[in-house]
Amino acid sequence: MLEELQRQTRHGVPLEICGLLLGKATRVTAVRQARNVARKAHRHFEIDPAVLIAAEREAKAGGPEIVGYYHSHPSGQVKPSETDAKNAAPDDRIWLILNGHEASAWQACKNPELFGPFAPITLDCT
């Protein structure tokens, strides 16, 4: 799963790719790619609202939960940017950040340990 996301990241350059992490708690069982609808998609990401709404409806009907989001920093580090920190809601959802070769997982929380509203976590992608 992670290698497929890294391929998407490399294929999407110079734009940021994005999507949803589906599963339970910090266990990701599936991903759903979404179109990046940000006006400046080479520097920011915004998940297509139609994909987000459909996934929320599926979860309410008994499908997998949205446990977080993924996006790429194609020419940057795999830690949250200032924009990420500004836009993250402290909802305990996961933010997986990729650059085509490396990845890191963060949880958007009220009491962060490191960077803005994020605390680093270990993510189970098996």
MMTF fields as JSON, N, C-alpha, C and O atoms, coordinates in Angstrom:
{
  "mmtfVersion": "1.0.0",
  "mmtfProducer": "UNKNOWN",
  "numBonds": 503,
  "numAtoms": 504,
  "numGroups": 126,
  "numChains": 1,
  "numModels": 1,
  "chainsPerModel": [1],
  "groupsPerChain": [126],
  "chainIdList": ["A"],
  "bondAtomList": [4, 2, 8, 6, 12, 10, 16, 14, 20, 18, 24, 22, 28, 26, 32, 30, 36, 34, 40, 38, 44, 42, 48, 46, 52, 50, 56, 54, 60, 58, 64, 62, 68, 66, 72, 70, 76, 74, 80, 78, 84, 82, 88, 86, 92, 90, 96, 94, 100, 98, 104, 102, 108, 106, 112, 110, 116, 114, 120, 118, 124, 122, 128, 126, 132, 130, 136, 134, 140, 138, 144, 142, 148, 146, 152, 150, 156, 154, 160, 158, 164, 162, 168, 166, 172, 170, 176, 174, 180, 178, 184, 182, 188, 186, 192, 190, 196, 194, 200, 198, 204, 202, 208, 206, 212, 210, 216, 214, 220, 218, 224, 222, 228, 226, 232, 230, 236, 234, 240, 238, 244, 242, 248, 246, 252, 250, 256, 254, 260, 258, 264, 262, 268, 266, 272, 270, 276, 274, 280, 278, 284, 282, 288, 286, 292, 290, 296, 294, 300, 298, 304, 302, 308, 306, 312, 310, 316, 314, 320, 318, 324, 322, 328, 326, 332, 330, 336, 334, 340, 338, 344, 342, 348, 346, 352, 350, 356, 354, 360, 358, 364, 362, 368, 366, 372, 370, 376, 374, 380, 378, 384, 382, 388, 386, 392, 390, 396, 394, 400, 398, 404, 402, 408, 406, 412, 410, 416, 414, 420, 418, 424, 422, 428, 426, 432, 430, 436, 434, 440, 438, 444, 442, 448, 446, 452, 450, 456, 454, 460, 458, 464, 462, 468, 466, 472, 470, 476, 474, 480, 478, 484, 482, 488, 486, 492, 490, 496, 494, 500, 498],
  "bondOrderList": [1, 1, 1, 1, 1, 1, 1, 1, 1, 1, 1, 1, 1, 1, 1, 1, 1, 1, 1, 1, 1, 1, 1, 1, 1, 1, 1, 1, 1, 1, 1, 1, 1, 1, 1, 1, 1, 1, 1, 1, 1, 1, 1, 1, 1, 1, 1, 1, 1, 1, 1, 1, 1, 1, 1, 1, 1, 1, 1, 1, 1, 1, 1, 1, 1, 1, 1, 1, 1, 1, 1, 1, 1, 1, 1, 1, 1, 1, 1, 1, 1, 1, 1, 1, 1, 1, 1, 1, 1, 1, 1, 1, 1, 1, 1, 1, 1, 1, 1, 1, 1, 1, 1, 1, 1, 1, 1, 1, 1, 1, 1, 1, 1, 1, 1, 1, 1, 1, 1, 1, 1, 1, 1, 1, 1],
  "groupList": [{"groupName": "MET", "atomNameList": ["N", "CA", "C", "O"], "elementList": ["N", "C", "C", "O"], "formalChargeList": [0, 0, 0, 0], "bondAtomList": [1, 0, 2, 1, 3, 2], "bondOrderList": [1, 1, 2], "singleLetterCode": "M", "chemCompType": "L-PEPTIDE LINKING"}, {"groupName": "LEU", "atomNameList": ["N", "CA", "C", "O"], "elementList": ["N", "C", "C", "O"], "formalChargeList": [0, 0, 0, 0], "bondAtomList": [1, 0, 2, 1, 3, 2], "bondOrderList": [1, 1, 2], "singleLetterCode": "L", "chemCompType": "L-PEPTIDE LINKING"}, {"groupName": "GLU", "atomNameList": ["N", "CA", "C", "O"], "elementList": ["N", "C", "C", "O"], "formalChargeList": [0, 0, 0, 0], "bondAtomList": [1, 0, 2, 1, 3, 2], "bondOrderList": [1, 1, 2], "singleLetterCode": "E", "chemCompType": "L-PEPTIDE LINKING"}, {"groupName": "GLN", "atomNameList": ["N", "CA", "C", "O"], "elementList": ["N", "C", "C", "O"], "formalChargeList": [0, 0, 0, 0], "bondAtomList": [1, 0, 2, 1, 3, 2], "bondOrderList": [1, 1, 2], "singleLetterCode": "Q", "chemCompType": "L-PEPTIDE LINKING"}, {"groupName": "ARG", "atomNameList": ["N", "CA", "C", "O"], "elementList": ["N", "C", "C", "O"], "formalChargeList": [0, 0, 0, 0], "bondAtomList": [1, 0, 2, 1, 3, 2], "bondOrderList": [1, 1, 2], "singleLetterCode": "R", "chemCompType": "L-PEPTIDE LINKING"}, {"groupName": "THR", "atomNameList": ["N", "CA", "C", "O"], "elementList": ["N", "C", "C", "O"], "formalChargeList": [0, 0, 0, 0], "bondAtomList": [1, 0, 2, 1, 3, 2], "bondOrderList": [1, 1, 2], "singleLetterCode": "T", "chemCompType": "L-PEPTIDE LINKING"}, {"groupName": "HIS", "atomNameList": ["N", "CA", "C", "O"], "elementList": ["N", "C", "C", "O"], "formalChargeList": [0, 0, 0, 0], "bondAtomList": [1, 0, 2, 1, 3, 2], "bondOrderList": [1, 1, 2], "singleLetterCode": "H", "chemCompType": "L-PEPTIDE LINKING"}, {"groupName": "GLY", "atomNameList": ["N", "CA", "C", "O"], "elementList": ["N", "C", "C", "O"], "formalChargeList": [0, 0, 0, 0], "bondAtomList": [1, 0, 2, 1, 3, 2], "bondOrderList": [1, 1, 2], "singleLetterCode": "G", "chemCompType": "PEPTIDE LINKING"}, {"groupName": "VAL", "atomNameList": ["N", "CA", "C", "O"], "elementList": ["N", "C", "C", "O"], "formalChargeList": [0, 0, 0, 0], "bondAtomList": [1, 0, 2, 1, 3, 2], "bondOrderList": [1, 1, 2], "singleLetterCode": "V", "chemCompType": "L-PEPTIDE LINKING"}, {"groupName": "PRO", "atomNameList": ["N", "CA", "C", "O"], "elementList": ["N", "C", "C", "O"], "formalChargeList": [0, 0, 0, 0], "bondAtomList": [1, 0, 2, 1, 3, 2], "bondOrderList": [1, 1, 2], "singleLetterCode": "P", "chemCompType": "L-PEPTIDE LINKING"}, {"groupName": "ILE", "atomNameList": ["N", "CA", "C", "O"], "elementList": ["N", "C", "C", "O"], "formalChargeList": [0, 0, 0, 0], "bondAtomList": [1, 0, 2, 1, 3, 2], "bondOrderList": [1, 1, 2], "singleLetterCode": "I", "chemCompType": "L-PEPTIDE LINKING"}, {"groupName": "CYS", "atomNameList": ["N", "CA", "C", "O"], "elementList": ["N", "C", "C", "O"], "formalChargeList": [0, 0, 0, 0], "bondAtomList": [1, 0, 2, 1, 3, 2], "bondOrderList": [1, 1, 2], "singleLetterCode": "C", "chemCompType": "L-PEPTIDE LINKING"}, {"groupName": "LYS", "atomNameList": ["N", "CA", "C", "O"], "elementList": ["N", "C", "C", "O"], "formalChargeList": [0, 0, 0, 0], "bondAtomList": [1, 0, 2, 1, 3, 2], "bondOrderList": [1, 1, 2], "singleLetterCode": "K", "chemCompType": "L-PEPTIDE LINKING"}, {"groupName": "ALA", "atomNameList": ["N", "CA", "C", "O"], "elementList": ["N", "C", "C", "O"], "formalChargeList": [0, 0, 0, 0], "bondAtomList": [1, 0, 2, 1, 3, 2], "bondOrderList": [1, 1, 2], "singleLetterCode": "A", "chemCompType": "L-PEPTIDE LINKING"}, {"groupName": "ASN", "atomNameList": ["N", "CA", "C", "O"], "elementList": ["N", "C", "C", "O"], "formalChargeList": [0, 0, 0, 0], "bondAtomList": [1, 0, 2, 1, 3, 2], "bondOrderList": [1, 1, 2], "singleLetterCode": "N", "chemCompType": "L-PEPTIDE LINKING"}, {"groupName": "PHE", "atomNameList": ["N", "CA", "C", "O"], "elementList": ["N", "C", "C", "O"], "formalChargeList": [0, 0, 0, 0], "bondAtomList": [1, 0, 2, 1, 3, 2], "bondOrderList": [1, 1, 2], "singleLetterCode": "F", "chemCompType": "L-PEPTIDE LINKING"}, {"groupName": "ASP", "atomNameList": ["N", "CA", "C", "O"], "elementList": ["N", "C", "C", "O"], "formalChargeList": [0, 0, 0, 0], "bondAtomList": [1, 0, 2, 1, 3, 2], "bondOrderList": [1, 1, 2], "singleLetterCode": "D", "chemCompType": "L-PEPTIDE LINKING"}, {"groupName": "TYR", "atomNameList": ["N", "CA", "C", "O"], "elementList": ["N", "C", "C", "O"], "formalChargeList": [0, 0, 0, 0], "bondAtomList": [1, 0, 2, 1, 3, 2], "bondOrderList": [1, 1, 2], "singleLetterCode": "Y", "chemCompType": "L-PEPTIDE LINKING"}, {"groupName": "SER", "atomNameList": ["N", "CA", "C", "O"], "elementList": ["N", "C", "C", "O"], "formalChargeList": [0, 0, 0, 0], "bondAtomList": [1, 0, 2, 1, 3, 2], "bondOrderList": [1, 1, 2], "singleLetterCode": "S", "chemCompType": "L-PEPTIDE LINKING"}, {"groupName": "TRP", "atomNameList": ["N", "CA", "C", "O"], "elementList": ["N", "C", "C", "O"], "formalChargeList": [0, 0, 0, 0], "bondAtomList": [1, 0, 2, 1, 3, 2], "bondOrderList": [1, 1, 2], "singleLetterCode": "W", "chemCompType": "L-PEPTIDE LINKING"}],
  "groupTypeList": [0, 1, 2, 2, 1, 3, 4, 3, 5, 4, 6, 7, 8, 9, 1, 2, 10, 11, 7, 1, 1, 1, 7, 12, 13, 5, 4, 8, 5, 13, 8, 4, 3, 13, 4, 14, 8, 13, 4, 12, 13, 6, 4, 6, 15, 2, 10, 16, 9, 13, 8, 1, 10, 13, 13, 2, 4, 2, 13, 12, 13, 7, 7, 9, 2, 10, 8, 7, 17, 17, 6, 18, 6, 9, 18, 7, 3, 8, 12, 9, 18, 2, 5, 16, 13, 12, 14, 13, 13, 9, 16, 16, 4, 10, 19, 1, 10, 1, 14, 7, 6, 2, 13, 18, 13, 19, 3, 13, 11, 12, 14, 9, 2, 1, 15, 7, 9, 15, 13, 9, 10, 5, 1, 16, 11, 5],
  "groupIdList": [1, 2, 3, 4, 5, 6, 7, 8, 9, 10, 11, 12, 13, 14, 15, 16, 17, 18, 19, 20, 21, 22, 23, 24, 25, 26, 27, 28, 29, 30, 31, 32, 33, 34, 35, 36, 37, 38, 39, 40, 41, 42, 43, 44, 45, 46, 47, 48, 49, 50, 51, 52, 53, 54, 55, 56, 57, 58, 59, 60, 61, 62, 63, 64, 65, 66, 67, 68, 69, 70, 71, 72, 73, 74, 75, 76, 77, 78, 79, 80, 81, 82, 83, 84, 85, 86, 87, 88, 89, 90, 91, 92, 93, 94, 95, 96, 97, 98, 99, 100, 101, 102, 103, 104, 105, 106, 107, 108, 109, 110, 111, 112, 113, 114, 115, 116, 117, 118, 119, 120, 121, 122, 123, 124, 125, 126],
  "secStructList": [7, 2, 2, 2, 2, 2, 2, 2, 2, 2, 2, 2, 6, 6, 1, 7, 7, 3, 3, 3, 3, 3, 3, 3, 6, 6, 3, 3, 3, 3, 3, 3, 3, 3, 7, 5, 7, 7, 6, 6, 6, 6, 6, 7, 7, 7, 5, 7, 2, 2, 2, 2, 2, 2, 2, 2, 2, 2, 2, 2, 6, 6, 1, 7, 3, 3, 3, 3, 3, 3, 3, 3, 7, 6, 6, 1, 7, 1, 1, 7, 7, 2, 2, 2, 2, 2, 2, 7, 7, 1, 1, 7, 7, 3, 3, 3, 3, 3, 7, 1, 1, 7, 3, 3, 3, 3, 3, 3, 7, 1, 1, 7, 1, 1, 5, 6, 6, 3, 3, 3, 3, 7, 7, 5, 7, 7],
  "xCoordList": [0.821, 0.0, 0.872, 0.633, 1.881, 2.746, 3.521, 3.67, 4.012, 4.766, 3.872, 4.331, 2.609, 1.679, 1.48, 1.416, 1.383, 1.253, 2.52, 2.446, 3.679, 4.935, 4.958, 5.421, 4.461, 4.395, 3.456, 3.77, 2.299, 1.375, 2.061, 1.902, 2.824, 3.533, 4.509, 4.524, 5.32, 6.304, 5.609, 6.071, 4.514, 3.788, 3.111, 2.937, 2.726, 2.023, 2.878, 2.354, 4.193, 5.104, 4.863, 4.797, 4.728, 5.074, 3.908, 4.057, 2.751, 1.591, 1.593, 2.182, 0.935, 0.719, -0.442, -1.461, -0.279, -1.371, -2.026, -1.43, -3.243, -3.915, -4.989, -5.393, -5.442, -6.506, -6.828, -6.371, -7.625, -8.127, -7.486, -7.184, -7.283, -6.841, -8.066, -8.725, -8.374, -9.563, -9.169, -8.166, -9.948, -9.648, -10.269, -11.434, -9.466, -9.925, -8.752, -7.677, -8.94, -7.903, -6.658, -6.748, -5.496, -4.281, -3.951, -2.812, -4.915, -4.715, -5.383, -6.606, -4.576, -5.066, -5.259, -4.326, -6.476, -6.767, -6.966, -6.926, -7.18, -7.373, -7.091, -7.131, -6.813, -6.654, -7.585, -7.918, -7.992, -8.825, -8.232, -8.244, -7.716, -7.131, -8.237, -9.352, -7.91, -8.853, -8.138, -6.916, -8.921, -8.363, -7.993, -8.74, -6.838, -6.415, -7.074, -6.726, -8.027, -8.776, -8.252, -8.896, -7.091, -6.495, -6.159, -5.758, -6.325, -6.002, -4.519, -4.139, -3.684, -2.237, -1.78, -1.085, -2.18, -1.965, -0.488, -0.151, 0.384, 1.816, 2.395, 3.525, 1.622, 2.114, 1.162, 1.542, -0.081, -1.107, -1.963, -1.924, -2.729, -3.684, -5.036, -5.143, -6.06, -7.437, -8.139, -8.259, -8.594, -9.249, -10.59, -11.362, -10.852, -12.124, -13.271, -13.391, -14.114, -15.194, -16.141, -16.685, -16.347, -17.246, -16.712, -17.49, -15.403, -14.788, -14.925, -15.233, -14.696, -14.8, -16.232, -16.436, -17.206, -18.609, -19.037, -19.717, -18.641, -18.994, -18.404, -19.078, -17.163, -16.523, -17.199, -17.349, -17.608, -18.317, -19.654, -20.035, -20.353, -21.637, -21.433, -22.199, -20.396, -20.101, -19.77, -20.186, -19.032, -18.682, -19.942, -20.083, -20.85, -22.102, -22.963, -23.76, -22.794, -23.558, -22.852, -23.279, -21.773, -21.078, -19.773, -19.121, -19.383, -18.116, -16.938, -17.119, -15.733, -14.555, -14.601, -15.149, -14.013, -13.955, -12.854, -11.875, -13.019, -11.929, -11.057, -11.47, -9.851, -8.947, -7.94, -7.228, -7.88, -6.954, -6.853, -7.702, -5.777, -5.549, -4.094, -3.22, -3.856, -2.474, -2.298, -3.228, -1.097, -0.749, 0.765, 1.505, 1.193, 2.625, 3.241, 2.587, 4.517, 5.392, 6.441, 7.536, 6.123, 6.987, 8.414, 9.322, 8.62, 9.988, 10.417, 11.286, 9.808, 10.095, 10.241, 10.308, 10.288, 10.463, 9.12, 8.055, 9.204, 7.99, 7.568, 7.28, 7.542, 7.005, 5.98, 6.038, 5.045, 4.001, 4.579, 5.498, 4.011, 4.403, 3.624, 2.72, 3.981, 3.236, 1.78, 0.872, 1.564, 0.201, -0.558, -1.727, 0.099, -0.537, -0.953, -2.079, -0.05, -0.319, -1.481, -2.3, -1.551, -2.608, -3.974, -4.995, -3.997, -5.257, -5.735, -6.859, -4.923, -5.294, -6.264, -6.043, -7.328, -8.253, -7.747, -7.275, -7.828, -7.354, -8.368, -8.976, -8.541, -9.575, -9.02, -9.742, -7.728, -7.042, -6.911, -6.526, -7.219, -7.03, -5.55, -4.772, -5.197, -3.817, -3.528, -4.378, -2.334, -1.827, -0.58, 0.436, -0.656, 0.48, 1.06, 0.361, 2.353, 3.016, 4.107, 4.92, 4.117, 5.052, 5.823, 5.356, 6.993, 7.73, 8.186, 8.99, 7.686, 8.075, 9.082, 9.272, 9.741, 10.749, 10.608, 10.828, 10.241, 10.095, 8.65, 7.9, 8.281, 6.949, 7.02, 7.893, 6.095, 5.953, 4.481, 3.699, 4.115, 2.72, 2.621, 3.484, 1.564, 1.339, -0.122, -0.985, -0.396, -1.772, -2.094, -1.37, -3.192, -3.637, -4.332, -5.392, -3.742, -4.261, -4.244, -3.623, -4.934, -5.022, -3.745, -3.395, -3.049, -1.836, -0.658, -0.224, -0.14, 0.916, 2.243, 2.495, 3.076, 4.397, 5.474, 6.458, 5.293, 6.377, 6.002, 6.367, 5.281, 5.145, 3.722, 2.826, 3.505, 2.165, 1.153, 1.356, 0.055, -0.971, -0.723, -1.639, 0.486, 0.763, 1.678, 2.589, 1.418, 2.299, 2.693, 1.841, 3.957, 4.371, 3.775, 3.659, 3.397, 2.86, 3.45, 4.016, 3.303, 3.633, 2.34, 1.344, 2.35, 1.147, 1.246, 2.255, 0.219, 0.159, -0.497, -1.702, 0.299, -0.213, -0.201, -0.192, -0.2, -0.152, -1.531, -1.684],
  "yCoordList": [-1.189, 0.0, 1.263, 2.195, 1.274, 2.453, 2.668, 3.802, 1.591, 1.734, 2.278, 3.06, 1.874, 2.41, 3.913, 4.662, 4.355, 5.793, 6.539, 7.657, 5.924, 6.56, 6.669, 7.673, 5.639, 5.713, 6.839, 7.598, 6.943, 8.042, 9.387, 10.301, 9.499, 10.749, 11.084, 12.207, 10.106, 10.345, 10.668, 11.529, 9.992, 10.223, 11.596, 12.19, 12.104, 13.372, 14.611, 15.714, 14.458, 15.608, 16.444, 15.882, 17.758, 18.631, 18.923, 19.723, 18.284, 18.562, 17.678, 16.597, 18.147, 17.325, 16.385, 16.791, 15.129, 14.169, 14.077, 14.476, 13.557, 13.452, 12.385, 11.92, 12.008, 11.027, 10.706, 11.376, 9.665, 9.273, 7.974, 7.094, 7.866, 6.638, 6.036, 6.699, 4.794, 4.139, 2.981, 2.314, 2.734, 1.628, 1.834, 2.213, 1.577, 1.684, 2.14, 1.544, 3.201, 3.748, 4.092, 4.896, 3.505, 3.774, 2.616, 2.497, 1.769, 0.673, 1.045, 1.164, 1.225, 1.58, 0.294, -0.491, 0.088, -1.116, -0.813, -1.72, 0.46, 0.85, 2.339, 3.101, 2.724, 4.139, 4.476, 3.616, 5.716, 6.163, 7.451, 8.485, 7.378, 8.562, 9.562, 9.186, 10.828, 11.898, 12.93, 13.069, 13.629, 14.714, 15.854, 16.178, 16.458, 17.635, 18.837, 19.209, 19.443, 20.561, 21.923, 22.943, 21.949, 23.217, 24.074, 23.561, 25.373, 26.285, 26.266, 26.429, 26.071, 25.99, 24.587, 24.407, 23.604, 22.195, 21.798, 20.703, 22.658, 22.352, 22.693, 22.311, 23.419, 23.801, 23.445, 23.486, 23.093, 22.823, 21.648, 21.236, 21.125, 20.095, 20.383, 20.952, 19.979, 20.019, 18.815, 18.705, 17.928, 16.712, 17.057, 17.849, 16.456, 16.661, 16.397, 15.284, 17.394, 17.216, 16.067, 15.434, 15.79, 14.699, 13.355, 12.502, 13.158, 11.921, 11.829, 10.766, 12.934, 12.974, 12.685, 11.893, 13.312, 13.107, 11.663, 11.057, 11.117, 9.724, 8.766, 7.83, 8.99, 8.12, 8.245, 7.248, 9.459, 9.654, 8.908, 8.29, 8.964, 8.254, 6.747, 6.047, 6.249, 4.816, 4.373, 3.294, 5.187, 4.859, 4.801, 3.904, 5.749, 5.756, 4.536, 4.1, 3.989, 2.806, 1.506, 0.424, 1.61, 0.41, 0.115, -0.885, 0.961, 0.776, 1.217, 1.602, 1.162, 1.557, 3.04, 3.865, 3.349, 4.73, 5.507, 4.926, 6.795, 7.659, 7.873, 8.534, 7.315, 7.48, 8.59, 9.003, 9.073, 10.156, 10.474, 10.108, 11.173, 11.711, 11.47, 11.331, 11.423, 11.415, 12.504, 12.861, 13.02, 13.957, 13.954, 13.424, 14.547, 14.525, 15.908, 16.938, 15.876, 17.041, 16.621, 16.202, 16.725, 16.142, 16.683, 15.994, 17.886, 18.409, 18.796, 19.65, 18.17, 18.587, 17.45, 16.275, 17.843, 16.891, 16.262, 16.787, 15.132, 14.416, 14.762, 13.887, 16.055, 16.54, 17.612, 18.202, 17.87, 18.855, 20.237, 20.714, 20.85, 22.217, 23.195, 22.8, 24.468, 25.494, 25.52, 25.715, 25.323, 25.286, 24.093, 24.218, 22.936, 21.76, 22.067, 21.775, 22.649, 22.957, 23.939, 23.813, 24.901, 25.909, 25.304, 25.736, 24.306, 23.76, 22.515, 22.068, 21.954, 20.711, 20.962, 21.842, 20.191, 20.226, 19.23, 18.157, 19.546, 18.614, 17.484, 17.382, 16.635, 15.606, 14.19, 13.208, 14.095, 12.807, 11.998, 10.83, 12.59, 11.867, 11.873, 12.715, 10.923, 10.705, 11.536, 11.692, 12.053, 12.715, 11.953, 11.975, 11.285, 10.589, 11.498, 11.919, 11.796, 12.703, 11.923, 11.25, 12.018, 11.27, 12.217, 13.315, 11.793, 12.596, 11.774, 12.246, 10.558, 9.688, 8.643, 7.655, 8.845, 7.903, 7.641, 6.521, 8.676, 8.569, 8.895, 9.467, 8.513, 8.825, 8.999, 8.441, 9.775, 9.893, 10.049, 10.554, 9.605, 9.679, 10.57, 10.547, 11.344, 12.316, 12.25, 11.914, 12.567, 12.625, 14.061, 14.699, 14.555, 15.918, 15.88, 15.269, 16.525, 16.403, 17.746, 18.707, 17.789, 19.015, 19.282, 20.44, 18.243, 18.387, 17.782, 16.68, 18.462, 17.914, 17.775, 18.44, 16.888, 16.691, 17.46, 17.897, 17.628, 18.214, 19.429, 20.555, 19.203, 20.223, 20.737, 20.02, 21.962, 22.541, 21.631, 21.189, 21.34, 20.488, 18.997, 18.193, 18.619, 17.232, 16.553, 17.169, 15.271, 14.408, 13.249, 12.73, 12.834, 11.716, 10.404, 10.195, 9.522, 8.217, 7.141, 7.43, 5.899, 4.759, 4.287, 4.088, 4.106, 3.761, 2.338, 1.961, 1.547, 0.174, 0.159, 0.379, -0.099, -0.123, -1.53, -1.697, -2.542, -3.916, -4.409, -5.545],
  "zCoordList": [0.0, 0.0, 0.0, -0.767, 0.87, 0.964, -0.331, -0.785, -0.923, -2.175, -3.291, -4.124, -3.314, -4.311, -4.104, -5.079, -2.876, -2.612, -3.025, -3.533, -2.808, -3.247, -4.773, -5.314, -5.468, -6.946, -7.38, -8.298, -6.714, -7.029, -6.829, -7.638, -5.748, -5.45, -6.574, -7.077, -6.964, -8.035, -9.353, -10.102, -9.637, -10.88, -10.891, -11.954, -9.71, -9.623, -9.685, -9.842, -9.565, -9.567, -10.818, -11.912, -10.703, -9.595, -8.643, -7.719, -8.855, -8.013, -6.768, -6.763, -5.725, -4.538, -4.823, -5.382, -4.435, -4.539, -3.164, -2.164, -3.112, -1.824, -1.867, -2.933, -0.676, -0.582, 0.868, 1.794, 1.035, 2.345, 2.807, 2.001, 4.11, 4.751, 5.42, 6.221, 5.102, 5.63, 6.525, 6.272, 7.569, 8.464, 9.826, 9.944, 10.868, 12.258, 13.106, 13.041, 13.913, 14.805, 13.985, 13.058, 14.302, 13.521, 12.591, 12.138, 12.301, 11.348, 10.032, 9.954, 9.011, 7.685, 6.891, 6.723, 6.408, 5.63, 4.15, 3.319, 3.817, 2.419, 2.266, 3.232, 1.054, 0.734, -0.424, -1.24, -0.482, -1.595, -2.138, -1.47, -3.348, -3.968, -4.283, -4.646, -4.14, -4.459, -5.327, -5.288, -6.091, -6.891, -5.953, -5.029, -6.196, -5.449, -6.105, -7.226, -5.405, -5.98, -5.525, -5.767, -4.87, -4.439, -5.648, -6.692, -5.5, -6.61, -6.939, -8.099, -5.938, -6.151, -5.753, -4.753, -6.549, -6.224, -6.22, -5.772, -6.703, -6.649, -5.274, -4.971, -4.426, -3.094, -1.968, -0.798, -2.308, -1.294, -1.75, -2.909, -0.812, -1.203, -0.59, 0.497, -1.308, -0.824, -1.436, -2.656, -0.586, -1.045, -1.682, -1.143, -2.828, -3.526, -2.548, -2.038, -2.277, -1.306, -1.645, -0.74, -2.924, -3.31, -2.82, -2.393, -2.876, -2.39, -0.874, -0.335, -0.199, 1.261, 1.726, 2.646, 1.105, 1.473, 1.215, 2.043, 0.071, -0.244, 0.789, 1.221, 1.185, 2.182, 3.545, 4.251, 3.925, 5.192, 5.168, 6.161, 4.058, 3.936, 4.019, 4.68, 3.344, 3.385, 4.808, 5.228, 5.551, 6.933, 7.8, 8.63, 7.61, 8.378, 8.068, 8.898, 6.863, 6.452, 6.835, 6.429, 7.615, 8.071, 7.362, 7.661, 6.437, 5.73, 6.592, 7.747, 6.031, 6.801, 7.169, 6.439, 8.312, 8.792, 8.077, 7.609, 7.998, 7.551, 8.779, 9.732, 8.755, 9.898, 9.655, 10.571, 8.423, 8.146, 6.675, 5.862, 6.369, 5.033, 4.64, 5.496, 3.357, 2.902, 1.872, 1.149, 1.82, 0.762, 0.589, 1.418, -0.49, -0.794, -0.673, -0.838, -0.381, -0.491, -1.528, -1.154, -2.818, -3.846, -3.88, -4.344, -3.402, -3.403, -1.996, -1.821, -0.991, 0.364, 1.35, 0.989, 2.601, 3.688, 4.055, 3.731, 4.733, 5.113, 6.541, 7.357, 6.809, 8.072, 7.729, 6.65, 8.633, 8.332, 8.031, 8.696, 7.016, 6.668, 7.54, 8.276, 7.45, 8.175, 7.716, 8.524, 6.419, 5.886, 6.453, 6.82, 6.527, 7.121, 8.559, 8.963, 9.316, 10.723, 10.861, 11.771, 9.973, 10.032, 9.69, 10.226, 8.8, 8.315, 9.052, 8.826, 9.913, 10.591, 11.735, 12.568, 11.77, 12.906, 13.945, 13.571, 15.225, 16.257, 16.476, 17.541, 15.447, 15.449, 15.609, 15.435, 15.942, 16.117, 14.831, 14.877, 13.704, 12.446, 12.068, 12.517, 11.244, 10.817, 9.569, 8.692, 9.515, 8.319, 7.889, 8.584, 6.756, 6.175, 5.102, 4.18, 5.234, 4.294, 3.577, 4.21, 2.248, 1.416, 0.505, 0.204, 0.07, -0.916, -2.113, -2.918, -2.239, -3.344, -2.937, -3.647, -1.786, -1.295, 0.2, 0.663, 0.953, 2.406, 2.775, 1.984, 4.001, 4.5, 6.017, 6.681, 6.544, 7.993, 8.316, 7.51, 9.512, 9.938, 11.166, 12.044, 11.208, 12.266, 12.673, 11.862, 13.919, 14.384, 14.761, 15.525, 14.211, 14.519, 15.873, 16.014, 16.859, 18.225, 18.945, 18.491, 20.067, 20.854, 21.635, 21.862, 22.047, 22.845, 22.094, 22.428, 21.104, 20.271, 21.016, 22.02, 20.486, 21.069, 20.319, 20.916, 19.009, 18.234, 17.403, 17.739, 16.33, 15.303, 15.226, 14.779, 15.652, 15.556, 16.206, 17.336, 15.511, 16.102, 15.886, 16.058, 15.518, 15.162, 16.164, 16.717, 16.386, 17.152, 16.231, 15.51, 16.238, 15.377, 15.895, 17.103, 14.96, 15.335, 14.433, 13.379, 14.871, 14.033, 13.406, 14.101, 12.104, 11.366, 10.856, 10.261, 11.08, 10.597, 9.22, 9.094, 8.197, 6.814, 6.235, 5.016, 7.093, 6.578, 6.225, 5.776]
}
